[in-house]
């Protein structure tokens, strides 16, 4: 089986936790991403999705210059770089998410990547992985 580090995005873009909602939206536009970690030093303070900008930002009347961390998910979900992709998908399914931060290891919690359902779908052709991809996507129906 493949591991997260074989399919993840290895150069995640991220912004300082003091970034504005507009700065995050511009980075998402420029990098064609819908998910950005917000960091302070070495620590991930939160993650922001394009949906967060729409639902927690625009729909709640936030100003584009407001701090992005105000609408970010504070409890960042993650996996480790050596985790089997089937386990990653099961984790995504349980959490009802399509993206996870990838940390180096339980001992070294450096952010080394981001893994998405799409990353796994693009690179994995094994039957067990395909089955979990389908299971992972069922809550979006």
LOMIPA-539849 format. One line per 2 residues: number of its first residue (from 1); their letters; for each residue x, y, z negated of N, C-alpha, C. Coordinates in pm, 1 decimal, padded with zeros to 6 digits. Layout:
// residues N
NUM = A = X Y Z X Y Z X Y Z; ... $
//
This chain:
// residues 141
1 = XX = 00082.9 -00119.2 00000.0 00000.0 00000.0 00000.0 00087.7 00126.1 00000.0; 00031.3 00228.6 00056.7 00102.3 00355.7 00061.3 00084.3 00430.7 -00070.1 $
3 = XX = 00183.5 00513.9 -00099.1 00178.7 00597.0 -00218.4 00147.0 00741.2 -00179.7; 00104.3 00818.0 -00279.1 00067.7 00957.9 -00255.7 00179.8 01035.5 -00187.4 $
5 = XX = 00304.1 01011.0 -00227.0 00416.5 01087.3 -00170.1 00440.5 01058.2 -00022.7; 00379.1 00954.9 00031.0 00395.7 00922.6 00172.5 00295.5 00995.2 00261.7 $
7 = XX = 00189.5 01049.1 00203.9 00085.3 01113.3 00285.0 00053.5 01257.0 00243.6; 00105.2 01301.4 00131.3 00071.6 01433.8 00077.9 00136.0 01546.8 00158.0 $
9 = XX = 00081.8 01666.1 00139.3 00145.9 01787.5 00189.2 00260.2 01815.9 00094.6; 00380.6 01824.8 00147.8 00497.8 01834.2 00060.5 00542.9 01975.8 00028.8 $
11 = XX = 00490.2 02072.7 00097.9 00528.8 02210.0 00067.8 00404.4 02291.7 00035.1; 00349.6 02266.3 -00081.4 00225.8 02337.3 -00113.2 00249.6 02487.0 -00126.8 $
13 = XX = 00157.9 02562.2 -00071.1 00159.0 02706.5 -00091.3 00093.7 02732.2 -00225.9; 00140.6 02828.6 -00296.9 00076.0 02866.1 -00421.4 00104.8 03012.4 -00448.6 $
15 = XX = 00021.7 03069.0 -00531.2 00033.5 03209.5 -00566.1 00047.2 03224.2 -00716.5; 00098.4 03338.1 -00756.6 00107.9 03371.3 -00897.0 -00032.8 03382.2 -00955.2 $
17 = XX = -00047.1 03344.0 -01080.1 -00177.2 03346.8 -01146.7 -00237.1 03487.3 -01152.2; -00158.1 03589.9 -01126.9 -00207.6 03727.8 -01126.6 -00262.2 03770.3 -00990.6 $
19 = XX = -00263.5 03682.0 -00892.2 -00309.6 03715.8 -00757.2 -00457.7 03751.9 -00757.9; -00494.1 03837.2 -00664.0 -00634.6 03875.0 -00649.2 -00708.0 03770.2 -00565.4 $
21 = XX = -00839.4 03776.1 -00571.9 -00921.6 03687.1 -00489.3 -00889.4 03710.3 -00342.4; -00872.2 03835.9 -00302.8 -00838.7 03868.4 -00164.1 -00704.5 03806.0 -00122.5 $
23 = XX = -00604.6 03812.3 -00208.6 -00473.6 03753.7 -00176.2 -00485.7 03603.8 -00152.2; -00564.4 03536.5 -00236.1 -00583.0 03392.3 -00218.8 -00656.3 03364.9 -00087.5 $
25 = XX = -00760.5 03441.5 -00060.2 -00836.2 03423.0 00064.1 -00747.8 03444.8 00186.3; -00661.4 03545.5 00182.6 -00569.9 03570.9 00294.5 -00471.7 03455.2 00313.0 $
27 = XX = -00419.1 03402.8 00202.5 -00327.3 03288.5 00213.4 -00399.6 03167.7 00271.0; -00523.5 03144.8 00226.8 -00601.7 03033.2 00281.5 -00621.2 03051.0 00431.3 $
29 = XX = -00652.6 03172.4 00472.5 -00670.0 03200.0 00615.1 -00539.9 03175.9 00691.3; -00430.7 03228.4 00639.7 -00302.5 03220.9 00709.3 -00244.6 03080.4 00715.3 $
31 = XX = -00276.5 02997.6 00616.3 -00221.8 02861.0 00612.1 -00324.5 02755.6 00649.4; -00444.2 02799.5 00686.3 -00553.5 02708.3 00721.2 -00576.4 02606.4 00609.9 $
33 = XX = -00587.6 02658.9 00487.8 -00605.6 02575.8 00369.3 -00732.2 02618.2 00297.0; -00787.3 02529.1 00219.9 -00904.1 02562.0 00140.8 -00880.5 02539.8 -00007.1 $
35 = XX = -00752.4 02531.3 -00045.6 -00718.1 02493.0 -00182.6 -00583.5 02554.3 -00218.7; -00580.5 02634.2 -00323.4 -00455.2 02698.4 -00363.0 -00433.1 02689.1 -00513.7 $
37 = XX = -00318.0 02635.9 -00555.0 -00282.3 02639.3 -00696.6 -00240.3 02781.3 -00735.6; -00271.9 02818.1 -00857.7 -00228.9 02946.1 -00914.5 -00133.1 02913.5 -01028.4 $
39 = XX = -00013.5 02968.5 -01021.3 00089.2 02931.0 -01117.8 00142.0 03052.4 -01194.7; 00190.5 03022.9 -01313.3 00263.1 03120.7 -01393.1 00393.4 03051.5 -01431.1 $
41 = XX = 00501.6 03095.0 -01368.4 00629.3 03026.8 -01388.0 00621.7 02887.8 -01328.1; 00646.7 02787.1 -01407.5 00642.8 02648.1 -01363.3 00506.4 02582.5 -01387.3 $
43 = XX = 00416.5 02652.0 -01457.1 00291.0 02591.0 -01499.6 00175.1 02628.7 -01407.5; 00099.7 02527.8 -01366.2 -00022.5 02551.8 -01289.6 -00129.0 02599.2 -01388.2 $
45 = XX = -00179.0 02721.0 -01367.0 -00280.0 02780.3 -01454.2 -00422.0 02747.0 -01408.7; -00436.4 02718.6 -01280.2 -00567.3 02686.8 -01225.6 -00557.0 02660.6 -01076.9 $
47 = XX = -00666.6 02618.3 -01018.1 -00672.4 02597.4 -00873.5 -00797.3 02665.7 -00821.0; -00787.0 02714.5 -00699.3 -00897.6 02786.4 -00638.5 -00926.1 02725.6 -00502.7 $
49 = XX = -01053.6 02699.9 -00476.1 -01093.9 02647.5 -00346.2 -01170.6 02755.5 -00270.8; -01184.8 02734.1 -00141.4 -01264.6 02826.5 -00061.6 -01408.2 02829.0 -00113.3 $
51 = XX = -01456.2 02716.6 -00161.3 -01591.7 02709.7 -00218.3 -01600.8 02793.3 -00346.2; -01496.0 02791.2 -00429.0 -01495.0 02874.1 -00549.7 -01509.1 03022.0 -00514.2 $
53 = XX = -01440.2 03062.6 -00408.0 -01448.4 03202.9 -00365.9 -01591.9 03237.2 -00328.1; -01658.1 03146.7 -00256.4 -01795.8 03171.7 -00214.6 -01893.5 03164.8 -00331.9 $
55 = XX = -01884.3 03058.9 -00412.4 -01984.2 03033.2 -00515.8 -01958.1 03112.7 -00644.0; -01835.6 03113.1 -00690.1 -01805.5 03183.4 -00815.3 -01762.6 03328.0 -00791.1 $
57 = XX = -01720.5 03357.1 -00670.9 -01676.9 03492.3 -00638.9 -01786.1 03574.9 -00576.3; -01809.6 03552.7 -00449.7 -01905.8 03632.7 -00374.3 -02046.7 03623.3 -00431.4 $
59 = XX = -02095.0 03503.0 -00458.0 -02232.3 03485.3 -00505.7 -02254.7 03549.7 -00642.7; -02148.8 03560.8 -00722.0 -02161.6 03621.8 -00854.1 -02118.9 03768.4 -00855.3 $
61 = XX = -02096.8 03825.4 -00736.0 -02068.6 03968.0 -00726.1 -01928.6 04010.8 -00764.8; -01833.5 03919.6 -00760.0 -01696.2 03956.1 -00791.9 -01638.8 04045.9 -00682.5 $
63 = XX = -01546.9 04129.7 -00721.4 -01476.3 04218.3 -00630.4 -01356.5 04143.6 -00573.1; -01324.4 04160.4 -00445.1 -01208.1 04092.3 -00387.8 -01076.2 04124.9 -00458.4 $
65 = XX = -01071.5 04236.7 -00530.0 -00949.3 04272.7 -00601.6 -00944.6 04216.0 -00743.1; -01052.0 04148.8 -00786.6 -01051.9 04084.0 -00918.3 -00949.6 03971.3 -00919.6 $
67 = XX = -00906.4 03935.3 -01039.0 -00808.0 03828.5 -01054.7 -00868.0 03695.2 -01013.0; -00797.5 03623.6 -00928.3 -00844.0 03493.9 -00877.8 -00860.1 03392.2 -00989.8 $
69 = XX = -00779.3 03403.6 -01092.1 -00786.6 03309.0 -01202.9 -00922.3 03315.7 -01273.8; -00991.0 03430.4 -01262.6 -01123.0 03445.9 -01324.6 -01227.3 03352.8 -01263.4 $
71 = XX = -01207.4 03311.1 -01139.3 -01304.1 03222.0 -01073.4 -01244.8 03084.9 -01042.2; -01121.6 03063.5 -01083.8 -01052.6 02936.6 -01056.1 -01097.1 02828.3 -01153.5 $
73 = XX = -01074.8 02704.9 -01113.9 -01092.9 02591.3 -01203.5 -00968.5 02583.9 -01290.0; -00987.1 02593.6 -01419.3 -00872.9 02596.7 -01511.3 -00811.9 02458.4 -01532.9 $
75 = XX = -00893.9 02356.2 -01537.5 -00844.5 02220.3 -01559.7 -00807.8 02159.4 -01424.8; -00683.6 02177.5 -01386.8 -00636.6 02127.0 -01258.1 -00628.1 01974.3 -01261.5 $
77 = XX = -00686.8 01911.1 -01160.9 -00682.7 01765.3 -01149.2 -00559.6 01726.2 -01069.6; -00498.8 01615.0 -01108.0 -00373.4 01577.2 -01044.4 -00355.6 01426.2 -01041.4 $
79 = XX = -00255.7 01387.3 -00963.8 -00209.2 01249.7 -00960.2 -00056.8 01257.0 -00957.9; 00007.7 01142.3 -00956.5 00153.4 01139.5 -00951.6 00200.3 01090.1 -00816.0 $
81 = XX = 00320.7 01128.0 -00779.2 00371.8 01100.6 -00644.5 00380.1 00952.0 -00611.1; 00396.7 00866.0 -00709.7 00408.9 00722.8 -00680.9 00277.3 00646.9 -00697.1 $
83 = XX = 00166.0 00719.2 -00709.9 00036.0 00654.0 -00724.8 -00010.8 00597.6 -00590.9; -00062.1 00478.4 -00593.1 -00115.9 00411.8 -00474.4 -00234.3 00493.2 -00421.8 $
85 = XX = -00244.8 00508.2 -00290.0 -00350.2 00591.9 -00232.0 -00491.2 00541.2 -00263.0; -00508.9 00411.5 -00281.5 -00641.1 00360.3 -00319.9 -00677.1 00414.0 -00458.4 $
87 = XX = -00581.6 00417.6 -00548.0 -00605.6 00473.0 -00681.8 -00632.1 00622.8 -00674.4; -00561.7 00691.1 -00585.8 -00585.4 00834.6 -00566.2 -00729.9 00856.7 -00521.1 $
89 = XX = -00775.0 00777.2 -00425.3 -00912.3 00790.4 -00375.5 -01014.7 00758.7 -00483.9; -00988.7 00657.5 -00563.8 -01080.2 00625.2 -00674.0 -01088.1 00742.1 -00772.0 $
91 = XX = -00974.6 00802.8 -00799.8 -00970.0 00919.9 -00887.7 -01051.4 01034.1 -00827.2; -01033.3 01059.7 -00698.5 -01109.5 01165.3 -00630.9 -01259.3 01136.2 -00637.9 $
93 = XX = -01295.3 01010.8 -00615.8 -01435.6 00973.1 -00619.1 -01494.4 00997.0 -00758.2; -01423.8 00955.3 -00861.0 -01471.0 00974.1 -00998.5 -01486.1 01122.5 -01032.6 $
95 = XX = -01391.2 01203.8 -00984.9 -01391.9 01346.6 -01015.6 -01478.0 01428.2 -00918.9; -01523.6 01362.9 -00810.0 -01602.9 01428.6 -00706.1 -01528.8 01547.5 -00644.7 $
97 = XX = -01402.8 01520.0 -00606.9 -01319.6 01620.5 -00541.0 -01257.1 01560.1 -00416.4; -01206.7 01645.8 -00331.3 -01140.1 01600.7 -00208.8 -00990.5 01630.3 -00208.5 $
99 = XX = -00941.5 01694.2 -00314.6 -00801.1 01733.9 -00319.9 -00748.7 01718.4 -00461.9; -00622.8 01680.2 -00471.6 -00556.6 01672.0 -00601.8 -00416.4 01730.6 -00590.6 $
101 = XX = -00370.9 01792.0 -00697.7 -00230.5 01828.8 -00706.1 -00150.7 01700.1 -00720.7; -00027.5 01699.8 -00671.9 00060.3 01584.2 -00689.4 00179.1 01629.9 -00773.0 $
103 = XX = 00194.2 01565.9 -00888.4 00306.8 01594.3 -00976.5 00410.9 01484.0 -00959.9; 00536.3 01518.2 -00984.1 00645.3 01423.9 -00960.1 00627.7 01293.2 -01037.2 $
105 = XX = 00607.0 01301.4 -01168.2 00592.3 01180.4 -01250.7 00534.5 01220.8 -01385.8; 00493.8 01121.8 -01465.9 00443.3 01156.6 -01599.8 00547.8 01228.2 -01685.9 $
107 = XX = 00674.5 01199.4 -01661.9 00781.5 01263.6 -01739.5 00823.9 01398.1 -01680.6; 00817.6 01410.0 -01548.2 00856.9 01532.9 -01479.2 00733.8 01587.1 -01407.9 $
109 = XX = 00667.2 01680.4 -01469.2 00539.4 01728.2 -01416.4 00554.8 01844.2 -01318.9; 00661.0 01840.3 -01238.2 00680.6 01941.4 -01134.6 00577.8 01921.6 -01024.3 $
111 = XX = 00521.5 02031.3 -00974.2 00429.0 02025.5 -00861.6 00509.7 01995.6 -00735.5; 00482.0 01880.4 -00673.1 00558.0 01841.0 -00554.2 00472.2 01832.7 -00428.9 $
113 = XX = 00339.9 01845.3 -00445.0 00256.2 01837.2 -00327.2 00109.1 01849.3 -00359.3; 00031.3 01839.1 -00253.0 -00114.4 01835.6 -00262.4 -00158.8 01721.1 -00172.1 $
115 = XX = -00252.6 01642.5 -00220.9 -00304.6 01533.2 -00139.8 -00454.0 01553.0 -00121.8; -00500.1 01531.2 00000.2 -00641.5 01547.0 00032.2 -00695.4 01418.1 00091.7 $
117 = XX = -00827.1 01407.7 00092.2 -00891.5 01294.2 00158.1 -00847.0 01290.7 00304.1; -00837.4 01407.8 00366.9 -00794.5 01415.8 00506.4 -00652.9 01364.7 00528.3 $
119 = XX = -00561.5 01397.4 00435.1 -00423.7 01347.1 00445.6 -00423.2 01194.8 00448.6; -00501.0 01136.4 00360.4 -00506.4 00990.6 00352.0 -00571.3 00932.7 00477.4 $
121 = XX = -00681.2 00992.9 00520.8 -00751.5 00943.6 00640.2 -00663.5 00950.7 00764.3; -00582.4 01055.6 00775.9 -00495.8 01073.3 00892.4 -00386.1 00968.2 00902.0 $
123 = XX = -00340.2 00916.8 00787.8 -00220.3 00833.0 00790.6 -00239.7 00688.3 00748.3; -00350.2 00654.6 00689.3 -00369.3 00519.0 00638.1 -00472.4 00443.7 00720.4 $
125 = XX = -00436.0 00325.9 00763.5 -00525.6 00244.1 00846.1 -00559.1 00110.0 00782.1; -00516.0 00089.3 00657.9 -00541.2 -00037.9 00590.6 -00687.5 -00048.4 00549.3 $
127 = XX = -00743.3 -00168.0 00557.0 -00885.1 -00190.7 00528.7 -00925.7 -00144.9 00389.1; -00843.8 -00173.2 00288.6 -00877.2 -00133.6 00151.2 -00883.5 00018.2 00138.5 $
129 = XX = -00795.6 00087.6 00209.4 -00794.4 00233.9 00204.9 -00917.3 00289.5 00275.7; -00950.8 00231.4 00390.9 -01068.8 00277.1 00466.2 -01194.5 00260.4 00381.9 $
131 = XX = -01205.8 00149.0 00311.9 -01320.9 00124.8 00225.6 -01330.6 00232.6 00117.5; -01219.4 00265.2 00054.6 -01220.4 00368.6 -00050.5 -01245.6 00507.5 00007.2 $
133 = XX = -01199.7 00532.3 00130.0 -01230.4 00660.5 00194.7 -01381.2 00677.2 00210.4; -01447.3 00572.8 00254.0 -01592.9 00576.4 00269.6 -01658.7 00597.3 00133.3 $
135 = XX = -01615.5 00524.8 00032.4 -01671.9 00540.3 -00101.9 -01650.6 00682.1 -00155.3; -01534.8 00737.0 -00127.0 -01500.1 00870.1 -00174.8 -01589.8 00976.2 -00111.6 $
137 = XX = -01630.9 00953.6 00010.4 -01711.2 01051.1 00083.9 -01861.2 01038.3 00058.2; -01906.0 00932.7 -00006.8 -02050.2 00908.6 -00020.2 -02121.3 01015.1 -00101.8 $
139 = XX = -02056.7 01079.1 -00196.2 -02127.5 01179.8 -00275.0 -02148.8 01310.3 -00199.6; -02097.5 01319.5 -00076.8 -02117.2 01439.0 00003.5 -02236.1 01428.6 00097.6 $
141 = X = -02306.1 01315.1 00095.4 -02422.2 01298.0 00182.6 -02538.3 01382.3 00138.5 $
//
